[in-house]
Amino acid sequence: MEKPLASRMRPGNINEVVGQQHLLAEGKIINRMIKAGRISPMILYGPPGTGKTSIARAISGTTGFPFYAINAVDSGKKDMETVVKKARQQGRSMLFVDEIHRFNKAQQDYLLPYIESGLIILIGATTENPYHDVNPTIRSRCQIYELKSLSAEEIKKGLNRALTDKTNGLGLYDVNIAEDVFDFISFAAGGDMRSSLNALELAVLSAVPEAGKISVDMQAAEECMYKKAVGFDKNGDNYYDMLSAFHKSIRGSDVHAAIHYLGQILEGGDLTPVLRRLMVIAYEDIGLANPGVGSRVVSACQAAERLGLPEARTPLAVAVIELCLSPKSNSAYEALNKVIEDIRSGATGEVPMHLKDSHYKGAARLGRGNDYKYPHDYTNNWVNQQYLPDRIKDRKYYEPQNNGREKVFAEIFFNLEQKKKNSREV
């Protein structure tokens, strides 16, 4: 049975790898290692279809080291023993472990001595963040290199090579693809070379030749293009990256980016992370600059929950746009952060005696609440008295910002601060 086009087109050496020039270009780290003949254990981390397996095979093809490949999910200790046995016979060998984040303790314990002795050059591959998901024992012995999603131009380069390669590619077919169709396949792959090659192969092989020619039109390309999941796996690194970009786009008042990430997340079919994040943003990033926005965001989130997808998209889009365009203030958020920092460092103290609870028999004899001044008994319902513990009585936490509605609060705040100062000076 013939291998898929994506498998047949794997590069034989490092110069045939498409993309990842930050690692493979002249003078870059992997290129330097190959030229020096000193390949260190490494973990290649990045999205699907970005060339992790291809780079590992290309390193082997360029350096001449024997190459073995296993998958951590379905390989056991016996597979490791077989690789080590062959390495002892053939000399230093390269072991590629796909989904290395799934390595179990028995697998890694067996391999570690051979990695440390240099008999086995381990190259692991994972789509998960290795700092989160790869066992520290393995991670500490490997260099970690992050691979990037391929650009449409880089994918186009790989597709062109496949169309002209008569040995492993589709070069024996007389294929006609319009430029816009070719662009679509390159762009719609979302940076995944494998899915674009799979789509191209399916489009070519499923077409009915006319006078010996194969034409691939837009309809055929759309039907064959592998639909990448635009949402995210809640257990994957992309989950945190997408939510982070969504939050930061709103904080940065970029409506276009925020709506884009909202769409990506919702296409994953999960409302909960969006609802939670929007309510956090309303109070963390908008805060006192537009205090009424919190209740409107909560209403939008409640409407979205009742409606469900796809109708939930509209109230959420409204909320996102308002949050983007609202004045921003994180003063309340920062004030509480300062408090928490003081508490955790021990910078607090005992509640002043005049503020302690006095609603029980014997409280007065203990001095609880005796000198408390009731603000409503004074002009403008305010009287100067100490509220913070003695140890931190002059600590300042809140620093008002001059945005939106907070301008009003800032004016009141500074007036009160001045009254405190004047009272102390009298």
C-alpha positions in Angstrom: 0.0 0.0 0.0 1.4 3.4 -1.1 2.2 5.9 1.6 0.4 9.2 1.7 1.9 12.1 -0.2 2.8 13.9 3.1 4.8 10.9 4.1 6.5 10.4 0.7 7.6 14.0 0.6 9.4 14.0 3.9 12.8 15.7 3.4 15.9 13.5 3.1 18.2 16.1 4.4 18.1 19.4 6.4 18.2 21.5 3.2 14.9 20.1 2.0 13.0 21.1 5.2 10.4 23.9 4.5 10.2 26.6 7.1 11.7 26.7 10.7 14.6 28.9 9.5 15.0 30.2 13.1 16.5 26.8 13.8 17.7 25.5 10.4 19.1 28.5 8.5 22.8 29.0 8.2 24.3 29.9 11.6 21.2 28.8 13.5 21.4 26.3 16.3 20.3 23.0 14.7 22.3 23.8 11.5 25.4 24.5 13.7 24.9 21.2 15.5 24.7 19.3 12.3 27.8 20.9 10.8 29.7 20.3 14.0 28.5 16.7 14.1 27.4 17.1 17.7 23.7 16.5 17.9 22.3 17.0 21.5 19.1 15.4 22.8 16.2 17.7 21.9 12.5 18.2 22.1 10.7 19.7 19.1 7.6 21.4 20.2 4.9 23.0 18.0 1.6 22.7 16.2 0.7 19.7 14.0 2.2 19.6 10.5 5.1 22.0 11.2 7.9 19.5 10.5 8.8 17.8 13.8 9.2 14.4 12.3 10.6 15.8 9.1 13.4 17.6 11.0 14.3 14.5 13.0 14.5 12.4 9.8 16.4 15.1 8.0 19.0 15.4 10.8 19.5 11.6 10.5 19.7 11.8 6.7 22.2 14.7 6.9 24.4 13.2 9.7 24.1 9.5 8.7 23.1 8.4 12.2 20.9 5.3 12.2 17.3 6.4 12.8 14.6 4.7 14.8 11.1 6.0 15.4 8.5 5.1 18.0 5.3 6.6 19.5 5.3 7.0 23.2 1.6 6.0 23.3 1.9 2.5 21.8 5.5 1.6 22.5 6.7 -0.2 25.6 10.0 -1.2 27.3 10.5 -4.0 24.8 10.6 -1.5 21.9 13.3 0.4 23.8 15.3 -2.7 24.3 15.2 -3.4 20.6 16.4 0.0 19.7 19.2 -0.1 22.3 20.3 -3.5 21.1 20.6 -2.3 17.5 22.4 0.9 18.6 25.0 -1.3 20.4 25.6 -3.1 17.1 25.5 -0.1 14.8 26.9 2.6 17.0 25.5 5.9 18.2 21.8 6.1 17.0 19.0 8.5 16.8 15.7 7.7 18.5 12.7 9.8 17.5 9.8 9.6 20.1 6.6 11.1 18.9 4.1 12.3 21.6 7.0 12.3 24.1 4.7 13.9 26.7 3.1 10.5 27.0 6.3 8.8 28.0 5.8 6.6 31.1 8.2 6.2 33.9 9.3 2.7 32.8 10.1 3.9 29.3 12.2 6.9 30.5 14.0 5.0 33.3 15.2 2.4 30.8 16.4 5.0 28.3 18.0 7.5 30.6 21.4 5.7 31.0 21.8 5.4 27.2 20.9 9.0 26.6 23.4 10.1 29.2 26.1 7.9 27.8 25.5 9.3 24.3 24.6 5.9 22.7 21.1 7.2 22.0 20.4 10.7 20.7 16.8 11.3 21.8 14.6 13.6 19.6 11.2 14.0 21.1 8.2 15.6 19.5 5.1 17.1 21.1 2.3 19.5 20.4 2.0 20.2 24.1 4.0 22.7 26.0 7.0 20.6 27.3 7.3 22.8 30.4 3.8 21.8 31.3 3.5 18.2 30.1 6.9 16.5 29.6 8.4 14.7 32.6 11.1 16.9 34.1 13.5 13.9 34.2 13.5 13.8 30.4 13.1 17.5 29.9 16.2 18.4 31.9 18.3 16.3 29.6 17.0 17.8 26.4 17.3 21.2 24.6 13.8 22.5 23.8 13.1 24.1 20.4 9.8 25.6 19.5 8.5 25.2 15.9 6.3 27.8 14.3 3.2 27.4 12.1 4.3 27.6 8.5 3.4 30.6 6.5 1.2 30.3 3.4 4.2 31.0 1.3 6.2 28.3 2.9 3.4 25.8 2.4 3.1 26.9 -1.2 6.8 26.1 -1.6 6.2 22.6 -0.3 3.1 22.1 -2.5 5.1 23.2 -5.6 7.8 20.7 -4.8 5.2 17.9 -4.5 3.6 18.8 -7.8 6.9 18.6 -9.6 8.5 15.6 -7.9 8.2 12.7 -10.3 9.6 10.1 -7.8 7.7 10.7 -4.6 5.3 13.5 -5.5 2.6 14.1 -8.1 5.0 15.1 -10.9 3.7 12.3 -13.2 0.3 13.9 -13.3 -0.6 16.8 -15.6 -2.2 19.0 -13.0 -3.8 22.4 -13.6 -4.5 24.5 -10.5 -5.6 28.1 -10.8 -3.5 30.5 -8.7 -6.4 31.4 -6.4 -7.2 27.7 -5.7 -3.5 27.1 -5.0 -3.5 30.1 -2.6 -6.6 28.7 -0.9 -5.0 25.3 -0.2 -1.9 27.1 1.1 -3.8 29.5 3.4 -6.6 27.2 4.6 -4.1 24.7 6.0 -3.5 27.0 8.9 0.2 26.5 8.9 0.0 22.7 8.7 2.0 21.3 5.8 0.7 17.8 6.3 -3.0 18.7 5.9 -2.3 20.8 2.8 -0.4 17.9 1.1 -3.2 15.5 2.1 -5.8 17.9 0.5 -3.7 18.4 -2.6 -3.3 14.6 -3.1 -7.0 13.9 -2.6 -8.0 16.7 -5.0 -5.6 15.4 -7.7 -6.4 11.7 -7.3 -10.2 12.1 -7.0 -10.4 14.3 -10.1 -11.6 12.9 -13.4 -9.0 13.6 -16.1 -10.1 15.3 -19.3 -7.8 14.6 -22.3 -5.2 13.5 -19.9 -5.3 16.7 -17.8 -6.4 17.0 -14.2 -8.0 20.3 -13.2 -8.5 21.2 -9.5 -11.1 24.0 -9.1 -12.1 25.9 -5.9 -15.1 23.6 -5.1 -12.8 20.5 -5.3 -10.2 22.2 -3.1 -12.8 23.2 -0.5 -14.2 19.7 -0.4 -10.7 18.1 0.0 -9.2 20.6 2.3 -8.9 19.1 5.7 -10.8 21.3 8.1 -8.5 22.1 11.0 -10.1 22.4 14.4 -10.2 26.2 14.9 -11.2 25.8 18.5 -8.9 24.4 21.1 -8.4 21.4 23.3 -8.9 22.4 26.9 -6.0 20.3 27.9 -3.7 21.7 25.3 -1.3 24.6 25.2 -3.4 26.3 22.5 -6.2 26.7 25.0 -4.2 29.0 27.2 -2.6 30.9 24.2 -6.0 31.6 22.6 -7.6 32.8 25.8 -4.5 34.9 26.6 -4.6 36.6 23.1 -8.4 37.2 23.5 -7.9 38.9 26.9 -4.9 40.9 25.8 -6.7 42.1 22.6 -9.6 43.5 24.7 -7.2 45.0 27.2 -5.4 46.6 24.3 -8.6 48.0 22.7 -8.1 46.1 19.4 -11.7 45.2 18.3 -10.7 43.3 15.2 -8.3 41.0 17.1 -10.7 40.5 20.0 -13.6 39.5 17.7 -11.3 37.2 15.7 -10.2 35.3 18.9 -13.8 35.2 20.1 -14.8 33.5 16.9 -11.9 31.0 17.1 -12.8 30.1 20.6 -16.5 29.8 20.0 -15.9 27.6 16.9 -14.4 25.2 19.4 -17.9 24.9 20.8 -17.1 25.9 24.4 -18.9 28.9 26.0 -17.6 28.5 29.5 -14.1 29.9 29.1 -15.4 32.9 27.2 -18.0 33.8 29.8 -15.6 33.5 32.6 -12.9 35.6 30.8 -15.3 38.4 29.9 -16.5 38.8 33.5 -12.9 38.9 34.7 -12.0 41.5 32.1 -15.0 43.7 33.0 -13.7 44.1 36.6 -9.9 43.6 36.1 -9.3 45.8 33.1 -12.3 48.1 32.8 -13.0 48.4 36.5 -13.8 51.9 37.9 -13.4 53.6 34.5 -16.8 52.1 33.5 -18.2 50.4 36.6 -21.6 49.8 34.9 -20.1 47.6 32.3 -19.8 44.7 34.7 -23.6 44.2 35.0 -24.0 44.5 31.2 -21.4 41.8 30.7 -23.0 39.6 33.2 -26.4 40.1 31.4 -24.7 39.2 28.0 -23.2 36.1 29.5 -26.5 35.0 31.0 -28.2 35.5 27.6 -25.5 33.5 25.9 -25.9 30.7 28.4 -29.7 30.6 27.8 -29.4 30.8 24.0 -26.5 28.4 23.5 -24.5 28.3 20.4 -24.7 29.5 17.7 -27.1 32.3 18.8 -24.9 33.0 21.8 -22.3 34.6 19.6 -24.3 37.9 19.1 -24.6 39.0 22.8 -21.0 38.0 23.3 -19.8 40.0 20.3 -21.7 43.0 21.7 -20.0 42.6 25.1 -16.6 42.2 23.5 -16.9 45.3 21.4 -18.0 47.4 24.4 -15.2 46.1 26.5 -12.7 46.9 23.8 -13.9 50.5 23.3 -14.5 51.2 27.0 -12.0 53.4 28.9 -9.7 51.1 31.0 -8.6 51.1 34.6 -6.9 48.4 36.6 -6.6 50.5 39.8 -8.9 48.3 41.9 -7.2 45.2 40.7 -3.8 46.6 41.4 -4.9 47.9 44.8 -5.9 44.5 45.9 -2.7 43.0 44.5 -0.7 45.3 46.8 -2.8 44.2 49.8 -2.2 40.5 49.0 1.5 41.1 48.6 1.6 42.8 52.0 -0.4 40.0 53.7 1.9 37.3 52.2 5.0 39.1 53.3 3.6 39.6 56.8 3.2 43.4 56.5 -0.1 43.7 58.4 -1.1 44.2 62.0 -3.8 44.1 64.6 -7.1 45.7 64.0 -7.2 49.1 65.9 -9.1 48.9 69.2 -11.7 51.4 68.3 -12.7 49.3 65.2 -13.0 46.0 67.0 -16.4 44.4 67.5 -18.2 45.9 70.5 -21.5 44.1 70.2 -21.1 41.7 73.2 -21.2 42.0 76.9 -17.9 43.0 78.4 -16.5 44.5 75.1 -16.4 48.0 76.7 -14.3 46.7 79.6 -11.8 45.3 77.2 -11.6 48.7 75.4 -13.3 47.4 72.2 -14.9 50.1 70.1 -14.7 52.7 72.9 -13.2 55.6 70.9 -14.9 54.8 67.6 -16.3 57.9 65.8 -19.6 57.3 64.0 -19.1 59.1 60.6 -22.9 59.8 60.2 -22.7 62.1 63.3 -20.3 64.4 61.5 -20.6 66.9 58.6 -20.7 65.3 55.2 -20.8 61.9 57.0 -17.0 61.9 57.3 -14.6 62.2 60.2 -10.8 61.6 60.2 -9.8 58.5 62.2 -7.4 55.7 61.8 -8.6 52.5 60.1 -5.5 50.6 59.1 -3.5 48.7 61.8 -0.8 50.8 63.5 2.0 49.0 61.8 0.8 50.0 58.3 -1.3 53.0 59.1 0.2 55.2 56.4 0.2 52.5 53.7 -1.3 53.5 50.3 -2.9 50.9 48.1 -5.4 52.6 45.8 -4.0 54.9 43.0 -6.9 56.3 41.0 -6.6 56.7 37.2 -8.0 59.6 35.3 -10.1 57.5 32.8 -13.8 57.5 32.2 -16.0 57.4 35.3 -13.0 57.0 37.5 -12.3 60.7 37.1 -15.2 61.3 39.4 -14.0 58.8 42.0 -10.5 60.2 41.7 -11.7 63.7 42.6 -13.5 62.5 45.6 -10.5 60.4 46.6 -8.1 63.3 46.4 -10.5 65.5 48.4 -10.6 63.0 51.2 -6.9 62.6 51.2 -6.4 66.3 51.5 -9.0 66.5 54.4 -7.0 63.8 56.2 -3.8 65.7 55.7 -5.4 69.0 56.9 -6.9 67.2 60.0 -3.5 65.9 61.0 -1.9 69.3 60.5 -4.4 71.1 62.7 
